[in-house]
Amino acid sequence: MKTELNFTDHDAFYERLIAAHHGLDEAQSAQLNARLLLLLANQVGDGAVLAECVDAARRLFGPYSPPEA
């Protein structure tokens, strides 16, 4: 899993992401996030890398027990 900034023009990406949520209610915003996550996961394509990313993101909120592979 890459932990260093690995894409150009991250500010433009963030602006696009925020703009995509404009005008959506909370449920629609959650659906957009879920769809985007699945589209990006498909681009990554490597299950081990995706598992590392999920685990790293989840650790922000405290300990958890990921499922056994």
N, CA, C and O atoms as a Maestro MAE file, in Angstrom:
{
 s_m_m2io_version
 :::
 2.0.0
}

f_m_ct {
 s_m_title
 :::
 protein
 m_atom[276] {
  # First column is atom index #
  i_m_mmod_type
  r_m_x_coord
  r_m_y_coord
  r_m_z_coord
  i_m_residue_number
  s_m_chain_name
  s_m_pdb_residue_name
  s_m_pdb_atom_name
  i_m_atomic_number
  :::
  1 25 0.845 -1.173 0.000 1 A "MET " " N  " 7
  2 3 0.000 0.000 0.000 1 A "MET " " CA " 6
  3 2 0.889 1.233 0.000 1 A "MET " " C  " 6
  4 15 1.833 1.338 0.783 1 A "MET " " O  " 8
  5 25 0.576 2.150 -0.878 2 A "LYS " " N  " 7
  6 3 1.325 3.404 -0.950 2 A "LYS " " CA " 6
  7 2 0.821 4.343 0.137 2 A "LYS " " C  " 6
  8 15 -0.387 4.507 0.311 2 A "LYS " " O  " 8
  9 25 1.742 4.956 0.864 3 A "THR " " N  " 7
  10 3 1.337 5.896 1.910 3 A "THR " " CA " 6
  11 2 1.825 7.313 1.628 3 A "THR " " C  " 6
  12 15 1.455 8.251 2.334 3 A "THR " " O  " 8
  13 25 2.647 7.469 0.608 4 A "GLU " " N  " 7
  14 3 3.102 8.798 0.198 4 A "GLU " " CA " 6
  15 2 2.156 9.317 -0.880 4 A "GLU " " C  " 6
  16 15 1.564 8.538 -1.627 4 A "GLU " " O  " 8
  17 25 2.021 10.632 -0.954 5 A "LEU " " N  " 7
  18 3 1.179 11.249 -1.979 5 A "LEU " " CA " 6
  19 2 1.601 10.720 -3.346 5 A "LEU " " C  " 6
  20 15 2.775 10.791 -3.710 5 A "LEU " " O  " 8
  21 25 0.640 10.190 -4.101 6 A "ASN " " N  " 7
  22 3 0.966 9.496 -5.342 6 A "ASN " " CA " 6
  23 2 0.132 9.974 -6.527 6 A "ASN " " C  " 6
  24 15 0.009 9.260 -7.522 6 A "ASN " " O  " 8
  25 25 -0.440 11.168 -6.432 7 A "PHE " " N  " 7
  26 3 -1.145 11.671 -7.598 7 A "PHE " " CA " 6
  27 2 -0.947 13.164 -7.713 7 A "PHE " " C  " 6
  28 15 -0.718 13.866 -6.728 7 A "PHE " " O  " 8
  29 25 -1.041 13.631 -8.953 8 A "THR " " N  " 7
  30 3 -0.809 15.044 -9.206 8 A "THR " " CA " 6
  31 2 -2.107 15.822 -9.032 8 A "THR " " C  " 6
  32 15 -3.201 15.280 -9.191 8 A "THR " " O  " 8
  33 25 -1.968 17.074 -8.708 9 A "ASP " " N  " 7
  34 3 -3.085 18.011 -8.593 9 A "ASP " " CA " 6
  35 2 -4.164 17.499 -7.642 9 A "ASP " " C  " 6
  36 15 -5.344 17.440 -7.989 9 A "ASP " " O  " 8
  37 25 -3.735 17.132 -6.440 10 A "HIS " " N  " 7
  38 3 -4.674 16.624 -5.434 10 A "HIS " " CA " 6
  39 2 -5.717 17.662 -5.062 10 A "HIS " " C  " 6
  40 15 -6.836 17.303 -4.696 10 A "HIS " " O  " 8
  41 25 -5.375 18.943 -5.147 11 A "ASP " " N  " 7
  42 3 -6.358 19.986 -4.848 11 A "ASP " " CA " 6
  43 2 -7.510 19.963 -5.850 11 A "ASP " " C  " 6
  44 15 -8.669 20.132 -5.470 11 A "ASP " " O  " 8
  45 25 -7.195 19.757 -7.115 12 A "ALA " " N  " 7
  46 3 -8.238 19.682 -8.147 12 A "ALA " " CA " 6
  47 2 -9.134 18.475 -7.907 12 A "ALA " " C  " 6
  48 15 -10.350 18.556 -8.080 12 A "ALA " " O  " 8
  49 25 -8.531 17.352 -7.507 13 A "PHE " " N  " 7
  50 3 -9.330 16.163 -7.198 13 A "PHE " " CA " 6
  51 2 -10.278 16.452 -6.042 13 A "PHE " " C  " 6
  52 15 -11.461 16.117 -6.106 13 A "PHE " " O  " 8
  53 25 -9.760 17.073 -4.985 14 A "TYR " " N  " 7
  54 3 -10.594 17.380 -3.817 14 A "TYR " " CA " 6
  55 2 -11.738 18.318 -4.203 14 A "TYR " " C  " 6
  56 15 -12.873 18.122 -3.770 14 A "TYR " " O  " 8
  57 25 -11.446 19.325 -5.006 15 A "GLU " " N  " 7
  58 3 -12.493 20.252 -5.461 15 A "GLU " " CA " 6
  59 2 -13.562 19.520 -6.260 15 A "GLU " " C  " 6
  60 15 -14.753 19.782 -6.090 15 A "GLU " " O  " 8
  61 25 -13.146 18.606 -7.129 16 A "ARG " " N  " 7
  62 3 -14.105 17.823 -7.925 16 A "ARG " " CA " 6
  63 2 -14.959 16.936 -7.020 16 A "ARG " " C  " 6
  64 15 -16.167 16.807 -7.219 16 A "ARG " " O  " 8
  65 25 -14.317 16.330 -6.027 17 A "LEU " " N  " 7
  66 3 -15.037 15.460 -5.094 17 A "LEU " " CA " 6
  67 2 -16.080 16.252 -4.312 17 A "LEU " " C  " 6
  68 15 -17.221 15.809 -4.175 17 A "LEU " " O  " 8
  69 25 -15.703 17.405 -3.806 18 A "ILE " " N  " 7
  70 3 -16.643 18.249 -3.062 18 A "ILE " " CA " 6
  71 2 -17.776 18.713 -3.979 18 A "ILE " " C  " 6
  72 15 -18.940 18.704 -3.577 18 A "ILE " " O  " 8
  73 25 -17.446 19.114 -5.198 19 A "ALA " " N  " 7
  74 3 -18.461 19.566 -6.152 19 A "ALA " " CA " 6
  75 2 -19.443 18.441 -6.486 19 A "ALA " " C  " 6
  76 15 -20.633 18.690 -6.680 19 A "ALA " " O  " 8
  77 25 -18.948 17.211 -6.551 20 A "ALA " " N  " 7
  78 3 -19.820 16.077 -6.864 20 A "ALA " " CA " 6
  79 2 -20.874 15.869 -5.784 20 A "ALA " " C  " 6
  80 15 -21.948 15.336 -6.064 20 A "ALA " " O  " 8
  81 25 -20.582 16.282 -4.560 21 A "HIS " " N  " 7
  82 3 -21.523 16.134 -3.450 21 A "HIS " " CA " 6
  83 2 -22.511 17.294 -3.355 21 A "HIS " " C  " 6
  84 15 -23.514 17.203 -2.648 21 A "HIS " " O  " 8
  85 25 -22.229 18.375 -4.061 22 A "HIS " " N  " 7
  86 3 -23.091 19.558 -3.992 22 A "HIS " " CA " 6
  87 2 -24.518 19.233 -4.435 22 A "HIS " " C  " 6
  88 15 -24.735 18.659 -5.502 22 A "HIS " " O  " 8
  89 25 -25.472 19.606 -3.607 23 A "GLY " " N  " 7
  90 3 -26.883 19.402 -3.930 23 A "GLY " " CA " 6
  91 2 -27.427 18.032 -3.555 23 A "GLY " " C  " 6
  92 15 -28.615 17.771 -3.744 23 A "GLY " " O  " 8
  93 25 -26.583 17.154 -3.028 24 A "LEU " " N  " 7
  94 3 -27.040 15.821 -2.635 24 A "LEU " " CA " 6
  95 2 -27.458 15.825 -1.168 24 A "LEU " " C  " 6
  96 15 -26.889 16.556 -0.357 24 A "LEU " " O  " 8
  97 25 -28.448 15.009 -0.832 25 A "ASP " " N  " 7
  98 3 -28.780 14.842 0.582 25 A "ASP " " CA " 6
  99 2 -27.793 13.839 1.190 25 A "ASP " " C  " 6
  100 15 -26.946 13.287 0.488 25 A "ASP " " O  " 8
  101 25 -27.910 13.613 2.490 26 A "GLU " " N  " 7
  102 3 -26.944 12.762 3.182 26 A "GLU " " CA " 6
  103 2 -26.913 11.341 2.623 26 A "GLU " " C  " 6
  104 15 -25.840 10.758 2.471 26 A "GLU " " O  " 8
  105 25 -28.080 10.784 2.319 27 A "ALA " " N  " 7
  106 3 -28.138 9.422 1.777 27 A "ALA " " CA " 6
  107 2 -27.505 9.353 0.384 27 A "ALA " " C  " 6
  108 15 -26.765 8.417 0.083 27 A "ALA " " O  " 8
  109 25 -27.793 10.335 -0.456 28 A "GLN " " N  " 7
  110 3 -27.211 10.360 -1.798 28 A "GLN " " CA " 6
  111 2 -25.699 10.533 -1.722 28 A "GLN " " C  " 6
  112 15 -24.961 9.924 -2.497 28 A "GLN " " O  " 8
  113 25 -25.241 11.360 -0.792 29 A "SER " " N  " 7
  114 3 -23.812 11.571 -0.606 29 A "SER " " CA " 6
  115 2 -23.117 10.270 -0.189 29 A "SER " " C  " 6
  116 15 -22.032 9.953 -0.677 29 A "SER " " O  " 8
  117 25 -23.746 9.530 0.708 30 A "ALA " " N  " 7
  118 3 -23.192 8.235 1.126 30 A "ALA " " CA " 6
  119 2 -23.161 7.263 -0.054 30 A "ALA " " C  " 6
  120 15 -22.206 6.500 -0.203 30 A "ALA " " O  " 8
  121 25 -24.201 7.288 -0.894 31 A "GLN " " N  " 7
  122 3 -24.235 6.413 -2.069 31 A "GLN " " CA " 6
  123 2 -23.140 6.791 -3.065 31 A "GLN " " C  " 6
  124 15 -22.503 5.919 -3.657 31 A "GLN " " O  " 8
  125 25 -22.924 8.095 -3.247 32 A "LEU " " N  " 7
  126 3 -21.848 8.553 -4.127 32 A "LEU " " CA " 6
  127 2 -20.501 8.061 -3.613 32 A "LEU " " C  " 6
  128 15 -19.686 7.558 -4.385 32 A "LEU " " O  " 8
  129 25 -20.265 8.205 -2.316 33 A "ASN " " N  " 7
  130 3 -19.001 7.739 -1.730 33 A "ASN " " CA " 6
  131 2 -18.818 6.239 -1.930 33 A "ASN " " C  " 6
  132 15 -17.725 5.791 -2.273 33 A "ASN " " O  " 8
  133 25 -19.872 5.463 -1.719 34 A "ALA " " N  " 7
  134 3 -19.784 4.013 -1.890 34 A "ALA " " CA " 6
  135 2 -19.496 3.652 -3.343 34 A "ALA " " C  " 6
  136 15 -18.661 2.790 -3.617 34 A "ALA " " O  " 8
  137 25 -20.179 4.301 -4.262 35 A "ARG " " N  " 7
  138 3 -19.957 4.017 -5.685 35 A "ARG " " CA " 6
  139 2 -18.535 4.388 -6.100 35 A "ARG " " C  " 6
  140 15 -17.869 3.635 -6.809 35 A "ARG " " O  " 8
  141 25 -18.081 5.556 -5.649 36 A "LEU " " N  " 7
  142 3 -16.723 5.984 -5.970 36 A "LEU " " CA " 6
  143 2 -15.703 5.005 -5.410 36 A "LEU " " C  " 6
  144 15 -14.743 4.643 -6.090 36 A "LEU " " O  " 8
  145 25 -15.909 4.580 -4.184 37 A "LEU " " N  " 7
  146 3 -14.987 3.625 -3.557 37 A "LEU " " CA " 6
  147 2 -14.900 2.342 -4.381 37 A "LEU " " C  " 6
  148 15 -13.808 1.824 -4.612 37 A "LEU " " O  " 8
  149 25 -16.043 1.831 -4.822 38 A "LEU " " N  " 7
  150 3 -16.036 0.592 -5.611 38 A "LEU " " CA " 6
  151 2 -15.392 0.791 -6.980 38 A "LEU " " C  " 6
  152 15 -14.692 -0.095 -7.472 38 A "LEU " " O  " 8
  153 25 -15.624 1.940 -7.591 39 A "LEU " " N  " 7
  154 3 -14.971 2.218 -8.873 39 A "LEU " " CA " 6
  155 2 -13.451 2.307 -8.720 39 A "LEU " " C  " 6
  156 15 -12.705 1.769 -9.538 39 A "LEU " " O  " 8
  157 25 -13.002 2.988 -7.668 40 A "LEU " " N  " 7
  158 3 -11.558 3.096 -7.428 40 A "LEU " " CA " 6
  159 2 -10.956 1.742 -7.052 40 A "LEU " " C  " 6
  160 15 -9.846 1.418 -7.474 40 A "LEU " " O  " 8
  161 25 -11.683 0.954 -6.264 41 A "ALA " " N  " 7
  162 3 -11.204 -0.382 -5.900 41 A "ALA " " CA " 6
  163 2 -11.025 -1.236 -7.155 41 A "ALA " " C  " 6
  164 15 -10.068 -2.004 -7.257 41 A "ALA " " O  " 8
  165 25 -11.939 -1.101 -8.100 42 A "ASN " " N  " 7
  166 3 -11.818 -1.838 -9.351 42 A "ASN " " CA " 6
  167 2 -10.572 -1.403 -10.118 42 A "ASN " " C  " 6
  168 15 -9.929 -2.226 -10.770 42 A "ASN " " O  " 8
  169 25 -10.227 -0.127 -10.047 43 A "GLN " " N  " 7
  170 3 -9.016 0.365 -10.708 43 A "GLN " " CA " 6
  171 2 -7.760 -0.205 -10.062 43 A "GLN " " C  " 6
  172 15 -6.804 -0.550 -10.756 43 A "GLN " " O  " 8
  173 25 -7.760 -0.306 -8.732 44 A "VAL " " N  " 7
  174 3 -6.613 -0.875 -8.019 44 A "VAL " " CA " 6
  175 2 -6.501 -2.351 -8.363 44 A "VAL " " C  " 6
  176 15 -5.445 -2.824 -8.782 44 A "VAL " " O  " 8
  177 25 -7.595 -3.071 -8.183 45 A "GLY " " N  " 7
  178 3 -7.671 -4.453 -8.623 45 A "GLY " " CA " 6
  179 2 -6.957 -5.498 -7.775 45 A "GLY " " C  " 6
  180 15 -7.203 -6.689 -7.964 45 A "GLY " " O  " 8
  181 25 -6.107 -5.116 -6.871 46 A "ASP " " N  " 7
  182 3 -5.328 -6.060 -6.069 46 A "ASP " " CA " 6
  183 2 -5.979 -6.205 -4.701 46 A "ASP " " C  " 6
  184 15 -5.984 -5.265 -3.906 46 A "ASP " " O  " 8
  185 25 -6.529 -7.387 -4.428 47 A "GLY " " N  " 7
  186 3 -7.251 -7.625 -3.182 47 A "GLY " " CA " 6
  187 2 -6.416 -7.396 -1.940 47 A "GLY " " C  " 6
  188 15 -6.922 -6.887 -0.940 47 A "GLY " " O  " 8
  189 25 -5.136 -7.766 -1.986 48 A "ALA " " N  " 7
  190 3 -4.262 -7.578 -0.824 48 A "ALA " " CA " 6
  191 2 -4.042 -6.091 -0.543 48 A "ALA " " C  " 6
  192 15 -4.064 -5.663 0.611 48 A "ALA " " O  " 8
  193 25 -3.834 -5.318 -1.587 49 A "VAL " " N  " 7
  194 3 -3.652 -3.875 -1.419 49 A "VAL " " CA " 6
  195 2 -4.942 -3.248 -0.893 49 A "VAL " " C  " 6
  196 15 -4.904 -2.393 -0.007 49 A "VAL " " O  " 8
  197 25 -6.070 -3.668 -1.434 50 A "LEU " " N  " 7
  198 3 -7.354 -3.134 -0.964 50 A "LEU " " CA " 6
  199 2 -7.588 -3.476 0.503 50 A "LEU " " C  " 6
  200 15 -8.081 -2.640 1.260 50 A "LEU " " O  " 8
  201 25 -7.243 -4.689 0.910 51 A "ALA " " N  " 7
  202 3 -7.391 -5.081 2.319 51 A "ALA " " CA " 6
  203 2 -6.521 -4.206 3.214 51 A "ALA " " C  " 6
  204 15 -6.962 -3.774 4.279 51 A "ALA " " O  " 8
  205 25 -5.285 -3.942 2.787 52 A "GLU " " N  " 7
  206 3 -4.405 -3.058 3.555 52 A "GLU " " CA " 6
  207 2 -5.007 -1.664 3.691 52 A "GLU " " C  " 6
  208 15 -4.936 -1.051 4.756 52 A "GLU " " O  " 8
  209 25 -5.592 -1.175 2.622 53 A "CYS " " N  " 7
  210 3 -6.203 0.160 2.640 53 A "CYS " " CA " 6
  211 2 -7.400 0.205 3.584 53 A "CYS " " C  " 6
  212 15 -7.540 1.148 4.362 53 A "CYS " " O  " 8
  213 25 -8.252 -0.794 3.522 54 A "VAL " " N  " 7
  214 3 -9.414 -0.856 4.421 54 A "VAL " " CA " 6
  215 2 -8.938 -0.898 5.864 54 A "VAL " " C  " 6
  216 15 -9.455 -0.167 6.708 54 A "VAL " " O  " 8
  217 25 -7.968 -1.737 6.152 55 A "ASP " " N  " 7
  218 3 -7.459 -1.861 7.513 55 A "ASP " " CA " 6
  219 2 -6.842 -0.557 7.999 55 A "ASP " " C  " 6
  220 15 -7.063 -0.155 9.142 55 A "ASP " " O  " 8
  221 25 -6.066 0.108 7.139 56 A "ALA " " N  " 7
  222 3 -5.440 1.380 7.517 56 A "ALA " " CA " 6
  223 2 -6.489 2.454 7.792 56 A "ALA " " C  " 6
  224 15 -6.365 3.214 8.752 56 A "ALA " " O  " 8
  225 25 -7.515 2.517 6.954 57 A "ALA " " N  " 7
  226 3 -8.574 3.506 7.161 57 A "ALA " " CA " 6
  227 2 -9.355 3.216 8.436 57 A "ALA " " C  " 6
  228 15 -9.711 4.140 9.168 57 A "ALA " " O  " 8
  229 25 -9.621 1.963 8.703 58 A "ARG " " N  " 7
  230 3 -10.405 1.587 9.884 58 A "ARG " " CA " 6
  231 2 -9.660 1.833 11.185 58 A "ARG " " C  " 6
  232 15 -10.272 2.190 12.191 58 A "ARG " " O  " 8
  233 25 -8.350 1.646 11.176 59 A "ARG " " N  " 7
  234 3 -7.553 1.843 12.395 59 A "ARG " " CA " 6
  235 2 -7.665 3.258 12.948 59 A "ARG " " C  " 6
  236 15 -7.432 3.472 14.137 59 A "ARG " " O  " 8
  237 25 -8.012 4.210 12.120 60 A "LEU " " N  " 7
  238 3 -8.211 5.586 12.570 60 A "LEU " " CA " 6
  239 2 -9.246 5.658 13.687 60 A "LEU " " C  " 6
  240 15 -9.190 6.553 14.531 60 A "LEU " " O  " 8
  241 25 -10.181 4.729 13.695 61 A "PHE " " N  " 7
  242 3 -11.297 4.744 14.642 61 A "PHE " " CA " 6
  243 2 -11.109 3.781 15.805 61 A "PHE " " C  " 6
  244 15 -12.036 3.574 16.588 61 A "PHE " " O  " 8
  245 25 -9.938 3.196 15.930 62 A "GLY " " N  " 7
  246 3 -9.661 2.296 17.041 62 A "GLY " " CA " 6
  247 2 -9.490 0.868 16.579 62 A "GLY " " C  " 6
  248 15 -9.627 0.563 15.394 62 A "GLY " " O  " 8
  249 25 -9.187 -0.007 17.527 63 A "PRO " " N  " 7
  250 3 -8.918 -1.407 17.192 63 A "PRO " " CA " 6
  251 2 -10.134 -2.099 16.565 63 A "PRO " " C  " 6
  252 15 -11.285 -1.790 16.874 63 A "PRO " " O  " 8
  253 25 -9.837 -3.025 15.694 64 A "TYR " " N  " 7
  254 3 -10.894 -3.874 15.131 64 A "TYR " " CA " 6
  255 2 -10.270 -5.173 14.673 64 A "TYR " " C  " 6
  256 15 -9.053 -5.270 14.514 64 A "TYR " " O  " 8
  257 25 -11.099 -6.157 14.463 65 A "SER " " N  " 7
  258 3 -10.626 -7.466 14.032 65 A "SER " " CA " 6
  259 2 -11.084 -7.711 12.600 65 A "SER " " C  " 6
  260 15 -12.254 -8.012 12.365 65 A "SER " " O  " 8
  261 25 -10.165 -7.584 11.641 66 A "PRO " " N  " 7
  262 3 -10.561 -7.841 10.257 66 A "PRO " " CA " 6
  263 2 -10.850 -9.324 10.067 66 A "PRO " " C  " 6
  264 15 -10.330 -10.154 10.813 66 A "PRO " " O  " 8
  265 25 -11.667 -9.666 9.087 67 A "PRO " " N  " 7
  266 3 -11.954 -11.075 8.815 67 A "PRO " " CA " 6
  267 2 -10.695 -11.789 8.360 67 A "PRO " " C  " 6
  268 15 -9.803 -11.182 7.767 67 A "PRO " " O  " 8
  269 25 -10.630 -13.067 8.638 68 A "GLU " " N  " 7
  270 3 -9.493 -13.881 8.183 68 A "GLU " " CA " 6
  271 2 -9.587 -14.065 6.681 68 A "GLU " " C  " 6
  272 15 -10.673 -14.257 6.135 68 A "GLU " " O  " 8
  273 25 -8.451 -14.007 6.023 69 A "ALA " " N  " 7
  274 3 -8.427 -14.162 4.564 69 A "ALA " " CA " 6
  275 2 -8.518 -15.610 4.172 69 A "ALA " " C  " 6
  276 15 -8.512 -15.929 2.984 69 A "ALA " " O  " 8
  :::
 }
 m_bond[275] {
  # First column is bond index #
  i_m_from
  i_m_to
  i_m_order
  :::
  1 1 2 1
  2 2 3 1
  3 3 4 2
  4 3 5 1
  5 5 6 1
  6 6 7 1
  7 7 8 2
  8 7 9 1
  9 9 10 1
  10 10 11 1
  11 11 12 2
  12 11 13 1
  13 13 14 1
  14 14 15 1
  15 15 16 2
  16 15 17 1
  17 17 18 1
  18 18 19 1
  19 19 20 2
  20 19 21 1
  21 21 22 1
  22 22 23 1
  23 23 24 2
  24 23 25 1
  25 25 26 1
  26 26 27 1
  27 27 28 2
  28 27 29 1
  29 29 30 1
  30 30 31 1
  31 31 32 2
  32 31 33 1
  33 33 34 1
  34 34 35 1
  35 35 36 2
  36 35 37 1
  37 37 38 1
  38 38 39 1
  39 39 40 2
  40 39 41 1
  41 41 42 1
  42 42 43 1
  43 43 44 2
  44 43 45 1
  45 45 46 1
  46 46 47 1
  47 47 48 2
  48 47 49 1
  49 49 50 1
  50 50 51 1
  51 51 52 2
  52 51 53 1
  53 53 54 1
  54 54 55 1
  55 55 56 2
  56 55 57 1
  57 57 58 1
  58 58 59 1
  59 59 60 2
  60 59 61 1
  61 61 62 1
  62 62 63 1
  63 63 64 2
  64 63 65 1
  65 65 66 1
  66 66 67 1
  67 67 68 2
  68 67 69 1
  69 69 70 1
  70 70 71 1
  71 71 72 2
  72 71 73 1
  73 73 74 1
  74 74 75 1
  75 75 76 2
  76 75 77 1
  77 77 78 1
  78 78 79 1
  79 79 80 2
  80 79 81 1
  81 81 82 1
  82 82 83 1
  83 83 84 2
  84 83 85 1
  85 85 86 1
  86 86 87 1
  87 87 88 2
  88 87 89 1
  89 89 90 1
  90 90 91 1
  91 91 92 2
  92 91 93 1
  93 93 94 1
  94 94 95 1
  95 95 96 2
  96 95 97 1
  97 97 98 1
  98 98 99 1
  99 99 100 2
  100 99 101 1
  101 101 102 1
  102 102 103 1
  103 103 104 2
  104 103 105 1
  105 105 106 1
  106 106 107 1
  107 107 108 2
  108 107 109 1
  109 109 110 1
  110 110 111 1
  111 111 112 2
  112 111 113 1
  113 113 114 1
  114 114 115 1
  115 115 116 2
  116 115 117 1
  117 117 118 1
  118 118 119 1
  119 119 120 2
  120 119 121 1
  121 121 122 1
  122 122 123 1
  123 123 124 2
  124 123 125 1
  125 125 126 1
  126 126 127 1
  127 127 128 2
  128 127 129 1
  129 129 130 1
  130 130 131 1
  131 131 132 2
  132 131 133 1
  133 133 134 1
  134 134 135 1
  135 135 136 2
  136 135 137 1
  137 137 138 1
  138 138 139 1
  139 139 140 2
  140 139 141 1
  141 141 142 1
  142 142 143 1
  143 143 144 2
  144 143 145 1
  145 145 146 1
  146 146 147 1
  147 147 148 2
  148 147 149 1
  149 149 150 1
  150 150 151 1
  151 151 152 2
  152 151 153 1
  153 153 154 1
  154 154 155 1
  155 155 156 2
  156 155 157 1
  157 157 158 1
  158 158 159 1
  159 159 160 2
  160 159 161 1
  161 161 162 1
  162 162 163 1
  163 163 164 2
  164 163 165 1
  165 165 166 1
  166 166 167 1
  167 167 168 2
  168 167 169 1
  169 169 170 1
  170 170 171 1
  171 171 172 2
  172 171 173 1
  173 173 174 1
  174 174 175 1
  175 175 176 2
  176 175 177 1
  177 177 178 1
  178 178 179 1
  179 179 180 2
  180 179 181 1
  181 181 182 1
  182 182 183 1
  183 183 184 2
  184 183 185 1
  185 185 186 1
  186 186 187 1
  187 187 188 2
  188 187 189 1
  189 189 190 1
  190 190 191 1
  191 191 192 2
  192 191 193 1
  193 193 194 1
  194 194 195 1
  195 195 196 2
  196 195 197 1
  197 197 198 1
  198 198 199 1
  199 199 200 2
  200 199 201 1
  201 201 202 1
  202 202 203 1
  203 203 204 2
  204 203 205 1
  205 205 206 1
  206 206 207 1
  207 207 208 2
  208 207 209 1
  209 209 210 1
  210 210 211 1
  211 211 212 2
  212 211 213 1
  213 213 214 1
  214 214 215 1
  215 215 216 2
  216 215 217 1
  217 217 218 1
  218 218 219 1
  219 219 220 2
  220 219 221 1
  221 221 222 1
  222 222 223 1
  223 223 224 2
  224 223 225 1
  225 225 226 1
  226 226 227 1
  227 227 228 2
  228 227 229 1
  229 229 230 1
  230 230 231 1
  231 231 232 2
  232 231 233 1
  233 233 234 1
  234 234 235 1
  235 235 236 2
  236 235 237 1
  237 237 238 1
  238 238 239 1
  239 239 240 2
  240 239 241 1
  241 241 242 1
  242 242 243 1
  243 243 244 2
  244 243 245 1
  245 245 246 1
  246 246 247 1
  247 247 248 2
  248 247 249 1
  249 249 250 1
  250 250 251 1
  251 251 252 2
  252 251 253 1
  253 253 254 1
  254 254 255 1
  255 255 256 2
  256 255 257 1
  257 257 258 1
  258 258 259 1
  259 259 260 2
  260 259 261 1
  261 261 262 1
  262 262 263 1
  263 263 264 2
  264 263 265 1
  265 265 266 1
  266 266 267 1
  267 267 268 2
  268 267 269 1
  269 269 270 1
  270 270 271 1
  271 271 272 2
  272 271 273 1
  273 273 274 1
  274 274 275 1
  275 275 276 2
  :::
 }
}
